[in-house]
């Protein structure tokens, strides 16, 4: 039916707000709602690691819960493998896994292994197969030695690891991960990202939806991202496309060899120059940070002017805009 593994069309969600006595008395039939999502349209290809980025409260978790058939949308449509989230809930749930780190969703007086066995039974996984899967996941996530301890005695990082194991129990085709690296130590976070990138998406061709506000995780993992703010998708695409879209001017670093003070004084007054880092006793090179228009002719003219003034240009390279800069610009703009 659809060419995308996940697609939403003008998806919106409003939550009712509890009214006070004054509102109930004066406006008994007036609805009071808060908007969580508004006209969200995204397309996710099979095998993508798709990043949902946004500040806290942007609507990332609400979108994931709708796609997981846990929350009904107020308007619009959403499809998972061609199945409608409002009509095909049972079929969709067989295809997906959801990594959620809410501690209340576990049984605190059961051990880590017992929790996983319980959720395996809920998913109708045969006992023998469930045992094998659980042991593999516990070993990979570094929980094998603590699998017999009660969940209430787990640290925050251990609880997050158990949530990841639970999401992978059913070997899902599509995996939703909501802030999965929260609470993990650097080694475990790195192992998780390698699992997602190399094993799940790379070898098994799974589709992963990765909600995070950790921009470094998104840059390391995601093939495409959507940035959400105030319930709206502000931008969607590959990292390169998004960076180029919001990068109105290009930045470069030019290195001059043995630049004299007289030359640098002239360079400092030029319009494109943002910063000059003079040579030191340790280096013969002066670095000049330049901000020019996207037209390549601008930087060419600048280089020619430097050479005409007697400058010896040793190297010139472009500074790639950071996702953090793009994210900040989007969040501040509205």
N, C-alpha and C positions, 0 to 999 in steps of 0.2 A: 504493500500500500504506500509506504513512505520510503524515501531513499536515505533517511537518517535513522540512527538507532534511537535517538531521542529528539523530539521536536515539540516546542511550545508555540502557540499562536495567540497573541494578545491575552496572555494569561494574567489574571488579576485575583487578588485575595484580600478581602476585608474581614477584620475581626470585630465583633460587637464589643462595645465599651459599656461597662456597668454604669448606669445612670444614678445620679443622686436623687434624694427625695424631691428636691425642687424641680428638677427636670421631669421626674415622673408625674408630678402634680400639674405643672404648666404645659408639658408637651408629652402626654402619655403615649401617643402613637408615633412620635418622631424617633427614627432610628439614629443611634449614635455609634459610629464605627471608626476604626483606625485602619488606614490603608497599609498593608504589608507588601503587596506586589501590585504593579500597575502596568498592563499591556506588555508583559514580558514575552519576547519572541526570540528564541534561540534554536539553533540546529547543531546537533552533535553527531559526528561521524563514528562509525564502528571502529573500535581500536584506539580512539582518541584518549589522551589524558586531558580532560577538560577542566580548567580551573575556574572556580567561582570566587572572585575576589570582591571584597567590600568591607567597610568598617562594621563594627558591632551594630546589630540592629538594621542592617541594610536590606535583609530579606533572603539571605542565602539559605538559612535553615528552613524557612517556610517553603521555598522553591523545592528543596530536596524532599521535604515531607510530602508535598503534592505529587512529585514524581514517584515516590515510594508508596503512594496510595494511602498515606496516613492522614492526610488532610484534603478535603474537597476544595476545588477552586470556586471562587465566586463568579467568575466569568472567564471566557476563553477556553482553549483546548490544549491538551497535553497528551502526547503519545510516547509510549515506550515499546520499541520494536513493533511499531504499527498498532499497538493495543491502546485503547483509550483508558486513561486513568480513572474515569468515572464509571466505566462499564465493565472493565476487564481486570478488576483488582486481583483476583485469585491467580490468573494467568501471569500477570506482571510480577507478583511476589515470588513466583518460582524462578524468575530470571535475575533477580536482584539481590544484592547484599547491602546492608546499611551499617556502617561503622559509626556508632553513636557512643559518646563517652559519658553520658549521664549516669552517675553512680547509682541512682535509685532504680535503674532498670536491671540491676543485678540483685541476687539474693545474698545478703551480707553474711549470713551464718552458714552458707555453703562454701566449699572450697572452690578454687578456680576451676579445677577439673570437673567438679560436680556441676558448677554453673554451665560449663560448655556441654556436658552431657545432657543437662536439662533442655538447653536450647536446641541441641541436636534432635532430641525426641520431639520437640515442638515442630521441627522441620521434617519429621518423618524419615530421618536418616537411619538406616539399619544399624543395629548396635555394633557389629563388628567393624563396619566401615566408619562409623562415627568414632570409635576408639582409635582407629588408625589416623584419621584426620586430626583428631584432637592432639594426639601425641606429636605429630609432625608440626602442628602449629605452635604448640607449647615449646618445642625444641627450637624452632626458628626464632621465636620472639623472646627467647631467654627466660621462659617461665617454668621450664621443666622441674627445676629444683624447688620451686615454690608452689607447684600446682596443688599440693595437698593442704596448703594453708587456707584459712578462712578469708573470704574476700574483704571482710572488715579490717583485716590486718595488713592489707596490701597498701603500698605507697601509691601516690597519684600516678606515677609513671607505670607501675605494674597494673593498675586498674585500666589505664589507657591501652596497654598491650593486650589485656584480656578482651577489651571491646573490639580491637582489631581482629583477634582470633575468632570472636563470635561472628563478625561480619563475613569472614572467609569460610565459615563452616560449610555452607551449601555449595561451595565452588561456583559462585555466581557468574553469569555472563556480563553483567553490569554491576559495578561496585560504587556505591556512594560513600564518600569519606568526609565527615564533617569535622574539621580541625583535628586530623588524626595524629599530628606530631606534638600536640599540646602535652606537656608533662613528660615527654620522653627525653632521656639523656642523649647527648650528641651522637654516640655510637648507635644506639637503637633507632634514632631518627634517620640516620644515614642508611642503616640496614633496611628500614621500612621504605625509604624512597627508592633504593635499589630494587627492592622486591616489586614495587609498583611499576617502575620504569622498565626493568629488564625482564622480569618473570611474567607479571600479570599482563602488561600491555605489549611487551616485546615478544615473548615466546607464545603465550596463550591468547594473544590478541583480544584481551578483555577491554571493555570500555570502562574508564574510571572517571568519575566526577569528583573533583577534589576541591572542597570548599575550605578557604583559608584566608587569613589576613597576613600570613607570613609571605612576603613578596619573594624572598629568596627561594622558598619551596616552590612557588609558582614558576619562577624562572628556570629552576633546575629540572622541573618535571613536565610542565604542561606544554602540549603542542598548540593548544588554543585556549584563550581565556575570555571571560566576560566579567566586566567590572560593574557591580551593582551598587547603586546608592539610592536611598529613600525609596526602595522598592522598584526602581527602574533600571534597566540595562543601559548604561551610559555608552558602552563601547564593547564590541565583540570582534574577535579575529585572532590571527597569529600574533605572537609577541612583536615580530618585526613590523607587521602592518600597523599595530596600535602605536608603537613607538614612532614610526614615521608620520602617522596621522597627527600626533600631538607635538611633534618636533618641528615647530615653524622655522627654526634656523638650525644650522649645523654647527657643531663645535669641533675645533681642531687644536692640535698642539704642534707648533713649529719649533724645531731646534736649530739655533744658530751657533756656528762655531766662531769663537774668539770675537764676539760682537763688541765693538767699541761703545763707550758711553755716549758719544755724540749720535751714533746710529740709534741706540736704544731710546734716547730722548725724543727723536723723531718718530720712532715706532709707537711710543707710548701715547702720542697725540692722535694716532690713526683711529678711525671710527670702529673698526672691527675688533680692536684689541681689548680684552677683558682683564688680563693679568700677565705680568712679566715676572719670571723667576730667574734672577741674575745668576751668572756662573759663580762658582765658589772655588776654593782652593782644591777641592776634590774633583772638580769637573770643569772642562773648558767650554761647556755648552750652556747657552741661555735658552730657556724654554718660554715660549709665548703662547698664551691661550687665546684663541681667536673664535669669535662667533660671527658667522656669515650667513647669508640667505641660502635657501635650498638650491638656488641657481649656481651650478658649478663655476660659472664665469666669475662670480664674486671672489672666490678664493684664488682663482687663477690670477685675477688682477692684483690681488693683495701680494701674492708671491712675486709677481713681476715688479711691483713697486719696491719690495724689499731688496731684490737683486739689483735693480737700477740704482739703489742708494748704496750699493757696495756690500750688502749683507751676504754671507755665505750660508745658504740653507743646507743643513745636513740631512734633515728628515722632516716629514709632515705626515701626520696621521689623524684620522677622524676619531672623536670620542663618541662612543655609542651611548645614547641616552639611557639612563637607568629606569627600570620599571617603577622604582620608588618615586622618581620625579614625575612620571606620567600619572601615577596613582594620586599623588598629592595634588596635582593640577586638576584632575577630575573631581576629587572630593571637595576641593576648595571652590570650584566654579559654580556649585549649586548647593 
